[in-house]
Amino acid sequence: MEAPNLDYIKKLSGGDSEFEGKLISVIKEEFPKERIEFENNLDKNDFLATAQNVHKLKHKFSILGLEQSYQLADEFEEDLKNSVIERSDQFNAVLDRISAFLEQI
């Protein structure tokens, strides 16, 4: 199972630690809010809104080096457009890993 990391952020920053810090701060601020919105829309069975939430969240997956999870999110987003939620447990497991990672950095 892949783990979140800062490799892409470090590569993107070119060694600029201030830039890295700002990007990490944005992710730490946005991610919990986006996750709550995702969970609320999923609970309401608003599949189109949930698909939009997944679309926003999956970009953080790639920033945090989660390529396989990005693919899962991409597939889940398409599933949701057809009111299919079978991948929700897998997607939530990725969200849990990201939350734990963000708490540690």
C-alpha positions as CSV (number, residue, x, y, z in Angstrom):
1,M,0.0,0.0,0.0
2,E,1.5,3.3,-1.0
3,A,2.1,6.0,1.5
4,P,1.7,9.8,1.2
5,N,5.0,11.6,0.8
6,L,6.4,15.1,0.1
7,D,8.6,14.0,-2.9
8,Y,6.6,15.9,-5.5
9,I,6.3,19.0,-3.3
10,K,10.1,19.0,-2.8
11,K,10.7,18.5,-6.5
12,L,8.2,21.3,-7.4
13,S,9.8,23.7,-4.9
14,G,13.3,23.3,-6.1
15,G,14.5,23.5,-2.6
16,D,12.5,26.5,-1.6
17,S,11.5,25.6,1.9
18,E,9.2,28.6,2.2
19,F,7.3,27.5,-0.9
20,E,7.1,24.0,0.5
21,G,5.7,25.3,3.8
22,K,3.1,27.4,2.1
23,L,1.9,24.5,-0.1
24,I,1.7,22.1,2.8
25,S,-0.2,24.7,4.8
26,V,-2.8,25.1,2.0
27,I,-3.2,21.3,1.8
28,K,-3.5,21.0,5.6
29,E,-6.2,23.7,5.6
30,E,-8.2,22.6,2.6
31,F,-8.1,18.8,2.9
32,P,-10.2,18.4,6.1
33,K,-12.8,20.8,4.8
34,E,-13.0,19.0,1.4
35,R,-13.2,15.6,3.2
36,I,-16.1,16.8,5.4
37,E,-17.9,18.1,2.3
38,F,-17.3,14.8,0.5
39,E,-18.7,12.8,3.5
40,N,-21.7,15.0,3.8
41,N,-22.6,14.7,0.2
42,L,-22.1,11.0,0.2
43,D,-24.3,10.6,3.3
44,K,-27.0,12.6,1.4
45,N,-26.6,10.3,-1.6
46,D,-25.8,13.4,-3.7
47,F,-23.7,11.4,-6.1
48,L,-23.0,14.3,-8.6
49,A,-21.7,16.6,-5.8
50,T,-19.8,13.7,-4.3
51,A,-18.1,13.1,-7.7
52,Q,-17.1,16.8,-7.7
53,N,-15.7,16.4,-4.2
54,V,-13.6,13.4,-5.3
55,H,-12.4,15.4,-8.3
56,K,-11.1,18.1,-6.0
57,L,-9.6,15.6,-3.5
58,K,-7.8,13.5,-6.1
59,H,-5.5,16.3,-7.0
60,K,-4.1,16.3,-3.5
61,F,-3.5,12.5,-4.0
62,S,-1.1,13.2,-6.8
63,I,0.6,16.1,-5.0
64,L,1.2,13.7,-2.1
65,G,2.7,11.0,-4.4
66,L,-0.3,8.6,-4.3
67,E,-0.4,7.6,-8.0
68,Q,-2.4,4.3,-7.4
69,S,-4.8,6.1,-5.2
70,Y,-5.2,8.8,-7.8
71,Q,-6.3,6.1,-10.2
72,L,-8.7,4.7,-7.6
73,A,-10.2,8.2,-7.2
74,D,-10.5,8.7,-10.9
75,E,-12.5,5.5,-11.2
76,F,-14.6,6.3,-8.1
77,E,-15.4,9.7,-9.5
78,E,-16.7,8.0,-12.7
79,D,-18.6,5.4,-10.6
80,L,-20.3,8.2,-8.6
81,K,-21.6,9.8,-11.8
82,N,-23.5,6.5,-12.3
83,S,-24.6,6.3,-8.6
84,V,-22.2,3.5,-7.9
85,I,-20.4,3.7,-4.5
86,E,-18.6,0.3,-4.2
87,R,-15.2,2.0,-4.0
88,S,-16.1,4.3,-1.1
89,D,-14.4,2.1,1.5
90,Q,-11.2,2.0,-0.4
91,F,-11.4,5.8,-1.1
92,N,-12.1,6.5,2.6
93,A,-9.0,4.4,3.6
94,V,-6.9,6.7,1.4
95,L,-8.4,9.7,3.1
96,D,-7.6,8.2,6.5
97,R,-3.9,7.7,5.4
98,I,-3.7,11.3,4.2
99,S,-5.3,12.6,7.4
100,A,-2.8,10.7,9.5
101,F,0.1,11.9,7.3
102,L,-1.0,15.5,7.5
103,E,-1.2,15.4,11.3
104,Q,2.4,14.2,11.4
105,I,4.0,16.9,9.2
